[in-house]
Amino acid sequence: MENNSFEPYYAVIFTSKLKEGNQESYRKMAQRMEELAEKQEGYLGIESAKEGIGITVSYWKDLTSIQQWKQNSDHIQAQELGKRSWYEAYTIRIAKVEKEYKFD
């Protein structure tokens, strides 16, 4: 039976390639950003995998919530530090999730 009460939400898909070194400081900042994001209005959750290329998907209620997170001063500082110290390259994609299926 299909869940008719599903409400669309948004996914921010962050793929990255890290520079060599500084892995411990990167992990600490990533943990700090996750803890901070959890306190943001509209935050729904996060999933992450790292094997060569890192993929982190955060889920948000709406585009306004994503924009507010992007403008968070601590998040802005982490982004700048990431560009200088951790990332060789990254891509951010924002997608609207209109349906989901689960197997538990």
C-alpha positions in Angstrom: 0.0 0.0 0.0 1.3 3.4 -0.9 1.8 6.1 1.7 -0.4 9.0 0.6 0.8 11.3 3.3 4.3 11.7 1.8 5.4 15.3 1.6 8.2 16.2 -0.8 11.5 17.4 0.7 14.9 18.4 -0.6 18.3 16.7 -0.7 21.6 18.5 -0.8 24.1 16.1 -2.5 27.7 17.0 -1.7 30.4 15.0 -3.5 34.0 15.8 -2.7 37.6 14.7 -3.3 39.9 15.4 -0.4 43.5 16.6 -0.6 46.1 14.4 1.0 46.7 15.0 4.8 44.7 16.9 7.4 42.2 14.0 7.6 41.7 14.3 11.4 41.0 18.0 11.3 38.5 17.4 8.4 36.7 14.6 10.3 36.4 16.9 13.4 35.0 19.7 11.4 32.6 17.4 9.5 31.3 16.1 12.8 30.9 19.7 14.2 28.9 20.7 11.0 26.6 17.7 11.3 25.9 18.6 15.0 25.2 22.2 14.0 23.0 21.3 11.0 20.9 19.1 13.3 19.9 22.3 15.2 18.9 24.1 12.0 15.2 24.8 11.2 14.0 22.4 8.5 16.8 19.8 8.9 15.6 16.3 8.4 18.7 14.1 8.4 22.0 13.1 6.8 23.7 10.1 5.1 27.3 9.9 4.2 29.8 7.5 2.5 33.5 7.9 1.9 35.6 5.7 -0.3 37.9 7.6 -2.5 35.1 10.2 -3.2 33.0 11.4 -0.4 29.3 11.6 -0.8 27.2 13.3 1.8 23.4 13.8 1.4 21.6 16.1 3.8 17.8 16.3 3.8 15.8 19.5 4.3 12.1 20.5 4.6 12.4 23.3 2.0 14.7 25.5 0.0 14.4 28.3 2.6 15.9 25.9 5.2 18.8 25.1 2.8 19.5 28.7 2.2 19.5 29.5 5.9 22.0 26.7 6.5 24.2 28.0 3.7 24.2 31.4 5.3 25.1 30.1 8.8 28.3 31.9 9.9 30.0 28.7 11.3 29.1 26.9 8.1 30.5 29.7 6.0 33.8 29.5 8.0 34.0 25.8 7.5 33.4 26.2 3.8 36.2 28.6 3.4 38.6 26.4 5.5 37.5 23.5 3.3 38.4 25.3 0.1 41.8 26.3 1.5 42.8 23.1 3.4 40.7 20.0 2.6 39.1 19.8 -0.8 40.7 19.1 -4.1 37.3 19.5 -5.7 33.6 19.3 -4.8 30.2 19.6 -6.3 26.9 20.5 -4.7 23.6 19.5 -6.1 20.1 20.2 -4.8 17.2 17.9 -5.7 13.6 17.8 -4.8 12.5 14.3 -3.5 9.0 13.7 -4.7 8.8 10.0 -3.8 10.7 7.5 -1.7 10.6 3.7 -1.3 11.9 1.7 1.7 12.7 -1.8 2.6 13.2 -2.4 6.3 
